[in-house]
Amino acid sequence: MFGAWTLDVPAVVFVLVLGACYLFAARRVPGWPRGRTVAFLGGLATILLLTCSFLGVYDDVLFWVRAVQVVALLMVTPLLLALGAPLTLVLATAPFADRLRALGRGVVARTLTFPLVITVLLIVPPFLIYLTPLYELTLRHSAIDEIVRFGLVCCGFGYFWTRLRLDPTPREDHHLVSFAISFAEVVVDAALGLVLWLGPLRAADYYHALARAWGPDLRTDQVVGAGILWIGGDLAGLPFVGALFTRWMRDDDRQAEQIDRELDEQEDTGGLWWENDPQLAQRFKRK
């Protein structure tokens, strides 16, 4: 676990390019929060850990190792990247920011970020990977494996981006919608875990051909992986629930402060507050 390392060139190049672009943009924005930079770089670090450490060495040998990758790339890495608010940096520094803002306000962007679509992006990928021939293809072909990893990060980022709303989003859904999606994800994780636990071996021919003489047997390996996808997915979602709750409380406090300011301004103008309300002034005006 500590001595096995490998070099995943596409992952390393992706991390270096994305990290360099983020740091360059952050330096151009005065007062950019250091915590956001740490969160984003932490997300990139998880990619290197998942692809270059022992997890990258044994991901095509042990079922449970690949399960760790799937959970982390879908739930952990994207959360950290979203906490870094990278789209805000892009809009603040990119020369084509106005075009991006126009696209973000369009019908296509609002449709793609509709809660049902976002729910599908979060829930469906693990089922596509484990209940279709795609899983064995990722084991046999490195190019397909890299594409699937990238797709997991993109799907997870789309979810956390639209739910946390640290970056501008095309939609302003209530935070309760996010909690509902998280609850659905918990239920679906349990369903997938049970299917893999009780169902037939996945990619059985591939794993039998390895003739591995160490580690857990194939059935135990898959059962452990099923538990990681089930319990690990739920545990990985807890930090997001905490961040979402904190965001909700801050939005409520901000809204309460705005209402207080408006009431104070109305008191300064004189008269009762309902006399300054355009909907109630006519009804309750003084005779």
C-alpha positions in Angstrom: 0.0 0.0 0.0 2.9 2.4 0.7 5.5 1.2 -1.7 3.5 0.6 -4.9 3.3 3.7 -7.2 2.7 4.2 -10.8 2.6 7.1 -13.3 -0.7 7.8 -14.9 0.4 10.3 -17.5 -3.1 11.6 -18.6 -4.1 12.2 -14.9 -0.8 13.9 -14.1 -1.1 16.2 -17.1 -4.7 17.0 -16.3 -3.9 17.9 -12.7 -0.8 20.0 -13.6 -2.6 22.0 -16.3 -5.8 22.6 -14.3 -3.8 23.5 -11.2 -1.6 25.9 -13.0 -4.5 27.6 -14.7 -6.3 27.9 -11.3 -3.3 29.4 -9.5 -2.7 31.9 -12.4 -6.3 33.0 -12.3 -6.4 33.3 -8.5 -3.4 35.6 -8.5 -5.2 37.9 -10.9 -8.2 38.3 -8.5 -7.4 40.5 -5.5 -8.4 39.0 -2.2 -9.2 35.6 -3.5 -10.0 33.4 -0.5 -7.1 31.0 0.4 -9.6 28.4 1.6 -11.0 28.0 -1.9 -7.6 27.6 -3.4 -6.7 24.9 -0.8 -10.0 23.1 -1.5 -9.4 23.1 -5.3 -5.8 21.9 -5.0 -7.0 19.3 -2.6 -9.4 18.0 -5.2 -6.6 17.7 -7.7 -4.5 15.9 -5.2 -7.1 13.3 -4.7 -6.9 12.6 -8.5 -3.2 11.9 -8.2 -3.7 9.7 -5.1 -6.4 7.7 -6.8 -4.5 7.1 -10.0 -0.8 7.1 -9.0 -0.7 5.5 -5.6 -1.4 1.8 -4.8 -5.0 2.5 -5.8 -3.8 3.1 -9.4 -1.5 0.1 -9.3 -4.2 -2.4 -8.2 -7.3 -0.9 -9.7 -7.4 -3.5 -12.5 -6.6 -6.4 -10.1 -8.9 -5.9 -7.1 -12.6 -5.1 -7.3 -12.7 -3.1 -4.1 -9.9 -0.8 -5.2 -11.8 0.3 -8.2 -14.9 0.8 -6.0 -12.8 3.3 -3.9 -11.9 5.1 -7.1 -15.5 5.3 -8.3 -16.8 6.7 -5.0 -14.0 9.2 -4.6 -14.1 10.5 -8.2 -17.9 10.9 -8.1 -18.3 12.2 -4.5 -15.0 13.5 -3.0 -13.0 15.0 -5.8 -15.8 17.0 -7.4 -16.9 18.4 -4.0 -13.5 19.8 -3.3 -13.2 21.2 -6.8 -16.6 22.8 -6.5 -15.6 24.3 -3.1 -12.8 26.0 -5.0 -15.4 28.0 -7.1 -13.4 27.7 -10.3 -16.2 29.1 -12.5 -16.1 32.3 -10.6 -12.4 32.6 -11.5 -13.1 31.9 -15.1 -15.8 34.6 -15.3 -13.5 37.1 -13.5 -10.4 36.5 -15.7 -11.4 34.9 -19.1 -11.7 37.2 -22.1 -14.8 35.2 -23.2 -16.6 35.6 -19.9 -19.5 37.6 -21.4 -20.2 34.7 -23.8 -20.1 32.2 -20.9 -22.6 34.4 -18.9 -24.9 34.4 -21.9 -24.7 30.7 -22.3 -25.3 30.3 -18.6 -28.6 32.2 -18.8 -29.8 30.2 -21.8 -32.5 27.6 -22.1 -30.0 24.8 -22.7 -28.0 25.5 -19.5 -31.2 25.8 -17.4 -32.4 22.4 -18.9 -29.1 20.6 -18.2 -29.1 21.9 -14.6 -32.7 20.9 -13.9 -32.8 19.0 -10.6 -34.0 15.8 -12.3 -31.2 15.9 -14.8 -28.7 16.5 -12.0 -30.1 13.6 -10.1 -29.6 11.3 -13.1 -26.0 12.6 -13.5 -25.2 11.6 -9.9 -27.1 8.3 -9.6 -26.8 6.7 -13.0 -23.0 6.5 -13.6 -22.3 3.7 -11.0 -25.1 1.6 -12.5 -23.8 2.1 -16.0 -20.3 1.1 -14.9 -21.2 -2.0 -12.9 -24.3 -3.4 -14.5 -23.2 -3.1 -18.2 -20.1 -4.4 -20.1 -18.5 -1.0 -19.5 -16.9 -2.3 -16.3 -14.9 -4.9 -18.0 -14.0 -2.5 -20.8 -12.4 -0.2 -18.3 -10.3 -3.1 -17.0 -9.1 -4.1 -20.4 -8.6 -0.7 -22.1 -6.8 2.2 -20.4 -8.2 4.8 -22.8 -11.8 3.9 -21.9 -10.8 3.8 -18.2 -9.5 7.4 -18.4 -12.7 8.6 -20.2 -14.9 7.0 -17.5 -12.8 8.6 -14.7 -13.1 12.0 -16.4 -16.9 11.4 -16.8 -17.3 10.6 -13.1 -15.5 13.8 -12.1 -17.6 15.9 -14.5 -20.9 14.3 -13.4 -20.0 14.9 -9.7 -18.9 18.4 -10.3 -22.1 19.2 -12.1 -24.0 18.1 -9.1 -22.0 19.9 -6.4 -21.7 23.0 -8.5 -25.5 23.4 -8.9 -26.2 22.4 -5.3 -23.6 24.4 -3.4 -24.0 27.5 -5.7 -20.6 29.0 -4.8 -20.3 29.7 -8.5 -23.0 31.3 -10.5 -25.6 28.8 -11.7 -28.4 28.9 -14.3 -31.0 28.0 -11.7 -31.8 29.0 -8.1 -33.4 25.9 -6.6 -34.3 25.7 -3.0 -31.8 23.9 -0.7 -34.4 21.3 0.1 -34.1 20.1 -3.4 -30.5 19.3 -2.8 -31.4 17.3 0.4 -34.0 15.4 -1.6 -31.4 14.4 -4.2 -28.9 13.4 -1.5 -31.6 11.2 0.1 -32.3 9.6 -3.3 -28.6 9.0 -3.8 -28.4 7.2 -0.4 -31.3 4.9 -1.4 -29.8 4.1 -4.8 -26.3 3.4 -3.3 -28.0 0.8 -1.1 -29.7 -0.8 -4.1 -26.5 -1.0 -6.1 -24.6 -2.4 -3.1 -27.2 -5.1 -2.6 -27.1 -6.1 -6.3 -23.3 -6.4 -6.3 -23.3 -8.2 -2.9 -25.9 -10.8 -3.8 -25.6 -10.9 -7.6 -23.1 -12.7 -9.9 -19.5 -11.8 -10.2 -18.7 -8.9 -12.5 -16.0 -9.3 -15.2 -15.6 -12.9 -13.9 -13.6 -14.1 -16.9 -11.2 -11.2 -16.6 -10.5 -11.7 -12.9 -10.2 -15.5 -13.3 -7.7 -15.0 -16.1 -5.5 -13.1 -13.7 -5.0 -16.2 -11.6 -4.3 -14.0 -8.5 -2.9 -16.2 -5.7 -3.0 -13.5 -3.0 -5.6 -11.3 -1.4 -9.3 -12.0 -1.0 -11.1 -14.5 -3.3 -13.3 -13.1 -6.1 -16.5 -13.3 -4.2 -15.1 -11.6 -1.0 -13.4 -9.0 -3.1 -16.7 -8.1 -4.8 -18.6 -8.1 -1.4 -16.1 -5.7 0.0 -16.4 -3.5 -3.0 -20.2 -3.5 -2.7 -19.9 -2.4 0.9 -17.6 0.5 -0.2 -20.0 1.6 -2.9 -22.9 1.4 -0.4 -21.5 2.7 2.9 -18.6 4.6 1.4 -20.8 6.5 -0.9 -23.0 7.6 2.0 -20.0 8.6 4.2 -18.5 10.5 1.3 -21.7 12.5 1.1 -21.7 13.6 4.7 -19.2 16.6 4.2 -21.5 17.8 1.4 -24.5 17.7 3.6 -22.6 19.7 6.2 -21.5 22.2 3.6 -25.0 22.5 2.2 -26.5 23.1 5.6 -23.9 25.8 6.4 -24.7 27.4 3.0 -28.4 27.3 3.8 -27.9 29.0 7.1 -25.8 31.7 5.6 -28.4 32.4 2.9 -31.1 32.7 5.5 -29.0 35.1 7.6 -28.2 37.1 4.5 -31.9 37.3 3.6 -32.9 38.3 7.1 -30.3 41.1 7.0 -31.7 42.3 3.7 -35.2 42.4 5.0 -34.1 44.3 8.1 -32.4 46.9 6.0 -35.5 47.3 3.8 -37.7 47.7 6.9 -35.3 50.3 8.3 -35.3 52.2 5.1 -39.1 52.2 5.1 -39.2 53.5 8.7 -36.8 56.3 7.7 -39.2 57.4 5.0 -42.0 57.8 7.5 -45.4 56.1 7.8 -46.3 52.6 8.6 -44.5 49.8 6.8 -47.6 48.6 4.9 -48.1 52.0 3.5 -44.9 51.7 1.7 -45.7 48.2 0.3 -47.0 48.6 -3.3 -49.4 45.7 -2.9 -50.8 46.7 0.5 -50.7 50.5 0.3 -53.9 50.8 -1.7 -55.8 48.5 0.6 -54.8 50.0 3.9 -54.3 53.6 2.9 -55.6 56.2 5.4 -58.9 57.8 4.7 
